[in-house]
């Protein structure tokens, strides 16, 4: 768990249930995507750990970090 000021953030691997929020964020970043497209992309990630998408949220389940990362090995 990371600490930013007085707020605690949890960074975790993205789940399929995050597709709606990731799609909204992608749109804000001028990369429009539907939740269905995001879900398809998450499902297509290799399961060998070479690629991963992370999300960060506070204890109430709200996203606090306006970014997601894909790590390419």
Backbone as CSV, one residue per row, in Angstrom:
resi,resn,N_x,N_y,N_z,CA_x,CA_y,CA_z,C_x,C_y,C_z
1,UNK,0.842,-1.169,0.000,0.000,0.000,0.000,0.892,1.237,0.000
2,UNK,0.624,2.150,-0.880,1.395,3.388,-0.974,0.681,4.485,-0.190
3,UNK,1.436,5.450,0.264,0.848,6.548,1.017,1.127,7.855,0.288
4,UNK,0.095,8.623,0.033,0.217,9.926,-0.618,-0.400,10.963,0.308
5,UNK,0.429,11.715,1.010,-0.101,12.643,2.002,-0.767,11.846,3.103
6,UNK,-2.028,12.130,3.381,-2.744,11.390,4.407,-3.632,10.304,3.807
7,UNK,-3.586,10.118,2.507,-4.434,9.129,1.845,-3.635,7.862,1.568
8,UNK,-4.299,6.739,1.707,-3.678,5.455,1.397,-4.195,4.977,0.052
9,UNK,-3.297,4.536,-0.782,-3.661,3.997,-2.086,-3.279,2.534,-2.154
10,UNK,-4.101,1.774,-2.831,-3.795,0.387,-3.105,-3.559,0.257,-4.599
11,UNK,-2.416,-0.258,-4.968,-2.108,-0.515,-6.374,-2.287,-2.009,-6.580
12,UNK,-3.061,-2.358,-7.586,-3.332,-3.765,-7.854,-3.432,-3.997,-9.351
13,UNK,-3.388,-5.247,-9.719,-3.554,-5.607,-11.119,-5.002,-5.355,-11.521
14,UNK,-5.193,-4.822,-12.708,-6.543,-4.543,-13.199,-7.317,-5.840,-13.369
15,UNK,-8.620,-5.760,-13.090,-9.525,-6.893,-13.274,-10.521,-6.542,-14.380
16,UNK,-11.195,-7.550,-14.888,-12.190,-7.308,-15.933,-13.269,-6.346,-15.436
17,UNK,-13.557,-6.374,-14.156,-14.563,-5.473,-13.582,-14.146,-4.010,-13.657
18,UNK,-12.877,-3.735,-13.935,-12.373,-2.362,-14.058,-12.556,-1.791,-15.461
19,UNK,-13.077,-2.564,-16.381,-13.142,-2.148,-17.789,-13.876,-0.820,-17.979
20,UNK,-14.973,-0.613,-17.271,-15.737,0.633,-17.424,-14.901,1.841,-17.008
21,UNK,-14.229,1.750,-15.860,-13.411,2.866,-15.383,-12.193,3.093,-16.267
22,UNK,-11.578,2.016,-16.721,-10.415,2.156,-17.607,-10.835,2.798,-18.916
23,UNK,-11.994,2.407,-19.442,-12.484,3.004,-20.695,-12.740,4.497,-20.521
24,UNK,-13.316,4.877,-19.383,-13.566,6.301,-19.124,-12.251,7.066,-19.057
25,UNK,-11.274,6.509,-18.371,-9.965,7.143,-18.280,-9.302,7.231,-19.651
26,UNK,-9.373,6.166,-20.412,-8.770,6.168,-21.749,-9.380,7.283,-22.601
27,UNK,-10.679,7.482,-22.487,-11.337,8.561,-23.217,-10.824,9.931,-22.800
28,UNK,-10.604,10.117,-21.489,-10.056,11.385,-20.994,-8.656,11.628,-21.530
29,UNK,-7.937,10.542,-21.795,-6.565,10.644,-22.294,-6.512,10.636,-23.816
30,UNK,-7.643,10.931,-24.449,-7.813,10.990,-25.909,-7.518,9.662,-26.594
31,UNK,-7.843,8.575,-25.910,-7.744,7.239,-26.501,-9.080,6.555,-26.279
32,UNK,-10.117,7.016,-27.015,-11.463,6.515,-26.759,-11.551,5.000,-26.908
33,UNK,-12.175,4.379,-25.928,-12.365,2.931,-25.911,-13.679,2.632,-25.222
34,UNK,-14.355,1.608,-25.676,-15.562,1.161,-24.988,-15.160,0.179,-23.898
35,UNK,-16.013,-0.012,-22.898,-15.709,-1.027,-21.886,-15.500,-2.415,-22.499
36,UNK,-16.237,-2.712,-23.538,-16.085,-4.011,-24.205,-14.702,-4.147,-24.853
37,UNK,-14.217,-3.064,-25.455,-12.873,-3.091,-26.039,-11.810,-3.277,-24.960
38,UNK,-11.968,-2.569,-23.857,-11.000,-2.699,-22.767,-11.019,-4.119,-22.215
39,UNK,-12.192,-4.667,-22.003,-12.291,-6.033,-21.494,-11.612,-7.013,-22.453
40,UNK,-11.839,-6.823,-23.750,-11.196,-7.695,-24.745,-9.677,-7.572,-24.666
41,UNK,-9.174,-6.349,-24.506,-7.724,-6.143,-24.409,-7.154,-6.766,-23.132
42,UNK,-7.873,-6.619,-22.016,-7.404,-7.231,-20.773,-7.351,-8.752,-20.894
43,UNK,-8.381,-9.324,-21.523,-8.400,-10.782,-21.719,-7.261,-11.245,-22.631
44,UNK,-6.846,-10.387,-23.560,-5.823,-10.750,-24.537,-4.402,-10.642,-23.985
45,UNK,-4.242,-10.055,-22.795,-2.896,-9.931,-22.235,-2.297,-11.311,-22.003
46,UNK,-1.028,-11.490,-22.336,-0.387,-12.780,-22.072,-0.435,-13.098,-20.581
47,UNK,-0.638,-14.345,-20.264,-0.737,-14.763,-18.866,0.620,-15.139,-18.273
48,UNK,1.699,-14.821,-18.982,3.035,-15.200,-18.507,3.706,-14.103,-17.675
49,UNK,2.976,-13.021,-17.382,3.535,-11.952,-16.570,4.340,-10.928,-17.350
50,UNK,4.438,-11.078,-18.667,5.224,-10.138,-19.463,4.491,-8.814,-19.686
51,UNK,3.181,-8.796,-19.498,2.379,-7.586,-19.654,1.407,-7.523,-18.481
52,UNK,1.196,-6.327,-17.977,0.260,-6.173,-16.865,-0.296,-4.752,-16.882
53,UNK,-1.523,-4.591,-16.437,-2.147,-3.278,-16.290,-2.454,-3.119,-14.806
54,UNK,-2.053,-1.986,-14.240,-2.292,-1.712,-12.833,-3.303,-0.585,-12.686
55,UNK,-4.048,-0.610,-11.597,-4.910,0.502,-11.209,-4.571,0.849,-9.759
56,UNK,-4.853,2.080,-9.366,-4.646,2.518,-7.990,-5.964,3.086,-7.482
57,UNK,-6.336,2.709,-6.264,-7.581,3.202,-5.699,-7.418,3.443,-4.207
58,UNK,-8.287,4.303,-3.675,-8.245,4.558,-2.238,-9.069,3.492,-1.519
59,UNK,-9.154,3.565,-0.211,-9.856,2.561,0.567,-11.345,2.463,0.273
60,UNK,-11.929,3.502,-0.306,-13.352,3.501,-0.639,-13.602,2.955,-2.039
61,UNK,-12.562,2.475,-2.710,-12.721,1.931,-4.044,-12.712,2.973,-5.145
62,UNK,-12.439,4.219,-4.791,-12.381,5.275,-5.813,-10.975,5.353,-6.364
63,UNK,-10.901,5.565,-7.649,-9.591,5.709,-8.280,-9.017,7.051,-7.898
64,UNK,-7.754,7.061,-7.520,-7.085,8.284,-7.131,-5.947,8.637,-8.077
65,UNK,-5.579,7.733,-8.917,-4.462,7.963,-9.817,-4.981,7.931,-11.239
66,UNK,-4.774,8.975,-11.981,-5.307,9.066,-13.329,-4.349,8.509,-14.356
67,UNK,-3.966,7.266,-14.150,-3.078,6.614,-15.104,-3.190,5.111,-14.952
68,UNK,-2.865,4.423,-15.996,-2.690,2.988,-15.902,-1.470,2.646,-16.706
69,UNK,-0.846,1.554,-16.372,0.441,1.221,-16.967,0.392,-0.165,-17.570
70,UNK,1.036,-0.307,-18.664,1.246,-1.615,-19.260,2.741,-1.803,-19.336
71,UNK,3.232,-2.811,-18.674,4.672,-3.058,-18.613,5.012,-4.121,-19.656
72,UNK,5.889,-3.775,-20.544,6.289,-4.695,-21.608,7.669,-5.264,-21.299
73,UNK,7.759,-6.568,-21.295,9.029,-7.220,-20.980,9.813,-7.602,-22.192
